[in-house]
Amino acid sequence: MIPSSFMNLEPITWRQTLHTKRGAGFSVNARIAENYDFIISGVGDAGGMRTDLMFVRGAYDWQIPEGPSGSLGFLAYHPADQHSDVSFIGGGCSIREDIYDDAWHRVRSSAYDACAISLEVAPIDYDGEDPMWDRQKNEFLYIREVELAFIRKEKPKEGPSAKRGLFG
């Protein structure tokens, strides 16, 4: 069994596009949660690092030769260079049609107060108890599972209206 860990993402912006040839496009620009240590070899703690993740509706072959069969997608690290001022992680993930459609609708209608994305990724080494992506051994992390948690906060209950005036 290949060791895995969870990477938690906090969405910043969602992008939904419609194109005549490519169809619907759905992606998120997020940040790796800072309250959970996730180390990238040669980089350090990835907490707060920007992440661009594209979602594909239904099964998709990412055509990465060394990728394990059954993976839903991949992540790749991109260092700051002449193409980007900051380092970031980018990748793609396929999700079932019903989940894709539901997430598309929730994002489009803003029918939530917060969202969290959890990715189970592999292969992972461990630096003590902290998960570590050893980029010397593995250029890509593979996504095994994905969870999109749309959170709706409870609306405050309305109490009796405040009395106004002397008698009422």
NUVEX-462415 format. One record per residue (C-alpha): residue number from 0; x, y, z. Coordinates in nm, 4 decimals. Example, Ala and Ser with C-alpha at 12.3 -4.5 7.8 and 13.67 -1.06 7.14 Angstrom:
2
{atom 0 {1.2300 -0.4500 0.7800}} {atom 1 {1.3670 -0.1060 0.7140}} 
***
This chain:
168
{atom 0 {0.0000 0.0000 0.0000}} {atom 1 {0.1281 0.3448 -0.0942}} {atom 2 {0.1364 0.5827 0.2050}} {atom 3 {-0.1040 0.8738 0.1741}} {atom 4 {-0.2111 1.1821 0.3645}} {atom 5 {-0.4712 1.4543 0.3459}} {atom 6 {-0.4120 1.7990 0.2050}} {atom 7 {-0.6710 2.0527 0.3145}} {atom 8 {-0.7504 2.3463 0.0878}} {atom 9 {-0.9332 2.6688 0.1669}} {atom 10 {-1.0915 2.8173 -0.1488}} {atom 11 {-1.0188 3.1804 -0.2341}} {atom 12 {-1.1948 3.2106 -0.5699}} {atom 13 {-1.3921 2.9773 -0.7930}} {atom 14 {-1.3896 3.0008 -1.1706}} {atom 15 {-1.6653 2.8647 -1.3915}} {atom 16 {-1.6394 2.8918 -1.7681}} {atom 17 {-1.8512 2.7790 -2.0598}} {atom 18 {-1.6890 2.7243 -2.3977}} {atom 19 {-1.8434 2.6161 -2.7274}} {atom 20 {-1.5848 2.3416 -2.7872}} {atom 21 {-1.4477 2.2533 -2.4423}} {atom 22 {-1.7823 2.2690 -2.2624}} {atom 23 {-1.7962 2.3598 -1.8952}} {atom 24 {-1.4822 2.4425 -1.7011}} {atom 25 {-1.4650 2.4482 -1.3242}} {atom 26 {-1.1628 2.5359 -1.1131}} {atom 27 {-1.0648 2.6763 -0.7775}} {atom 28 {-0.7812 2.8949 -0.6608}} {atom 29 {-0.7188 2.7954 -0.3014}} {atom 30 {-0.4628 2.8057 -0.0258}} {atom 31 {-0.3291 2.5050 0.1645}} {atom 32 {-0.4638 2.5234 0.5193}} {atom 33 {-0.2058 2.6626 0.7581}} {atom 34 {-0.3304 2.4722 1.0623}} {atom 35 {-0.2089 2.1393 0.9228}} {atom 36 {0.1612 2.0849 0.8529}} {atom 37 {0.2360 1.9562 0.5050}} {atom 38 {0.6023 1.9633 0.3983}} {atom 39 {0.7420 1.9809 0.0459}} {atom 40 {1.1044 1.8665 0.0245}} {atom 41 {1.3395 2.1511 -0.0634}} {atom 42 {1.0622 2.4047 0.0024}} {atom 43 {0.9444 2.3570 0.3610}} {atom 44 {0.5990 2.3910 0.5118}} {atom 45 {0.3391 2.4357 0.2368}} {atom 46 {0.0820 2.5962 0.4695}} {atom 47 {-0.0684 2.9007 0.2975}} {atom 48 {0.0729 2.8082 -0.0469}} {atom 49 {-0.1533 2.8928 -0.3406}} {atom 50 {-0.3049 2.6012 -0.5270}} {atom 51 {-0.4884 2.5965 -0.8596}} {atom 52 {-0.7054 2.2903 -0.9063}} {atom 53 {-0.9144 2.2186 -1.2146}} {atom 54 {-1.2106 1.9808 -1.1869}} {atom 55 {-1.3179 1.7550 -1.4718}} {atom 56 {-1.6674 1.6071 -1.4925}} {atom 57 {-1.6513 1.2269 -1.4929}} {atom 58 {-1.3617 0.9862 -1.5407}} {atom 59 {-1.0549 1.1262 -1.7145}} {atom 60 {-0.7180 0.9814 -1.8198}} {atom 61 {-0.4528 1.2337 -1.7123}} {atom 62 {-0.1954 1.0464 -1.9266}} {atom 63 {0.0826 1.0573 -1.6697}} {atom 64 {0.2806 0.7375 -1.7343}} {atom 65 {0.4057 0.6757 -1.3804}} {atom 66 {0.0685 0.7504 -1.2206}} {atom 67 {-0.1057 0.4742 -1.0284}} {atom 68 {-0.4192 0.3347 -1.1863}} {atom 69 {-0.7396 0.4558 -1.0311}} {atom 70 {-0.6077 0.7967 -0.9292}} {atom 71 {-0.8553 1.0822 -0.9704}} {atom 72 {-0.5925 1.3384 -1.0633}} {atom 73 {-0.2558 1.4871 -0.9821}} {atom 74 {-0.0758 1.7819 -0.8256}} {atom 75 {0.2539 1.9347 -0.9419}} {atom 76 {0.4752 2.1912 -0.7692}} {atom 77 {0.5738 2.5008 -0.9694}} {atom 78 {0.8568 2.7117 -0.8228}} {atom 79 {0.8770 3.0880 -0.8619}} {atom 80 {1.0607 3.1563 -1.1888}} {atom 81 {1.0380 3.3719 -1.5020}} {atom 82 {0.6792 3.2530 -1.5571}} {atom 83 {0.5463 3.3119 -1.2043}} {atom 84 {0.6414 3.5496 -0.9249}} {atom 85 {0.5380 3.3009 -0.6557}} {atom 86 {0.5594 2.9263 -0.6166}} {atom 87 {0.2313 2.7353 -0.6323}} {atom 88 {0.0794 2.3913 -0.6746}} {atom 89 {-0.1343 2.3181 -0.9787}} {atom 90 {-0.3245 2.0147 -1.0918}} {atom 91 {-0.6412 1.8507 -1.2058}} {atom 92 {-0.8989 1.6208 -1.0534}} {atom 93 {-1.1865 1.4254 -1.2037}} {atom 94 {-1.5029 1.3890 -0.9986}} {atom 95 {-1.8236 1.1963 -1.0532}} {atom 96 {-2.0834 1.3715 -1.2678}} {atom 97 {-2.3385 1.4083 -0.9864}} {atom 98 {-2.0812 1.5632 -0.7502}} {atom 99 {-1.9496 1.7925 -1.0250}} {atom 100 {-2.3027 1.9114 -1.1092}} {atom 101 {-2.3908 1.9687 -0.7440}} {atom 102 {-2.0685 2.1618 -0.6745}} {atom 103 {-2.1170 2.3667 -0.9945}} {atom 104 {-2.4679 2.4631 -0.8788}} {atom 105 {-2.3581 2.5503 -0.5229}} {atom 106 {-2.0743 2.7719 -0.6440}} {atom 107 {-2.2914 2.9371 -0.9107}} {atom 108 {-2.5705 3.0195 -0.6683}} {atom 109 {-2.3389 3.0983 -0.3729}} {atom 110 {-2.5645 2.8758 -0.1618}} {atom 111 {-2.3043 2.8309 0.1118}} {atom 112 {-2.1135 3.0375 0.3677}} {atom 113 {-1.7803 2.8543 0.3569}} {atom 114 {-1.6143 2.5653 0.1756}} {atom 115 {-1.3315 2.3260 0.2548}} {atom 116 {-1.1641 2.0856 0.0145}} {atom 117 {-0.9846 1.7759 0.1382}} {atom 118 {-0.7627 1.5746 -0.0957}} {atom 119 {-0.6170 1.2370 -0.0101}} {atom 120 {-0.2792 1.2417 -0.1847}} {atom 121 {-0.0005 0.9865 -0.2358}} {atom 122 {0.2841 0.8920 -0.2353}} {atom 123 {0.3829 1.0571 0.0904}} {atom 124 {0.6815 1.0142 0.3195}} {atom 125 {0.6738 1.1302 0.6774}} {atom 126 {0.9090 1.3732 0.8516}} {atom 127 {0.8311 1.2732 1.2092}} {atom 128 {0.4526 1.2994 1.2184}} {atom 129 {0.4285 1.5533 0.9366}} {atom 130 {0.3428 1.4340 0.5844}} {atom 131 {0.6157 1.5159 0.3327}} {atom 132 {0.6086 1.5234 -0.0453}} {atom 133 {0.9583 1.4124 -0.1491}} {atom 134 {0.9866 1.5719 -0.4929}} {atom 135 {1.3233 1.4004 -0.5525}} {atom 136 {1.1383 1.0668 -0.5555}} {atom 137 {0.8015 1.1758 -0.6968}} {atom 138 {0.7432 1.4642 -0.9340}} {atom 139 {0.3655 1.4389 -0.8852}} {atom 140 {0.1259 1.3743 -0.6016}} {atom 141 {-0.1720 1.1662 -0.7038}} {atom 142 {-0.5218 1.2369 -0.5815}} {atom 143 {-0.6951 0.9279 -0.4451}} {atom 144 {-1.0072 1.0873 -0.2963}} {atom 145 {-1.1637 1.4315 -0.2874}} {atom 146 {-1.4169 1.5825 -0.0502}} {atom 147 {-1.5900 1.9151 -0.1081}} {atom 148 {-1.7561 2.0412 0.2098}} {atom 149 {-1.9937 2.3319 0.1552}} {atom 150 {-2.0838 2.4825 0.4899}} {atom 151 {-2.3946 2.6824 0.5625}} {atom 152 {-2.4018 2.8682 0.8922}} {atom 153 {-2.7127 2.8686 1.1029}} {atom 154 {-2.9001 3.1935 1.0722}} {atom 155 {-2.9594 3.3682 1.4044}} {atom 156 {-3.3060 3.3104 1.5415}} {atom 157 {-3.5224 3.6152 1.5527}} {atom 158 {-3.6402 3.6931 1.9037}} {atom 159 {-3.9410 3.8984 1.9988}} {atom 160 {-3.9273 4.2454 1.8552}} {atom 161 {-3.8041 4.5149 2.0879}} {atom 162 {-4.0738 4.7325 2.2404}} {atom 163 {-4.0805 5.0872 2.1274}} {atom 164 {-4.2281 5.3785 2.3131}} {atom 165 {-4.3697 5.4083 2.6565}} {atom 166 {-4.6710 5.1746 2.6186}} {atom 167 {-4.5741 4.9351 2.3714}} 
***
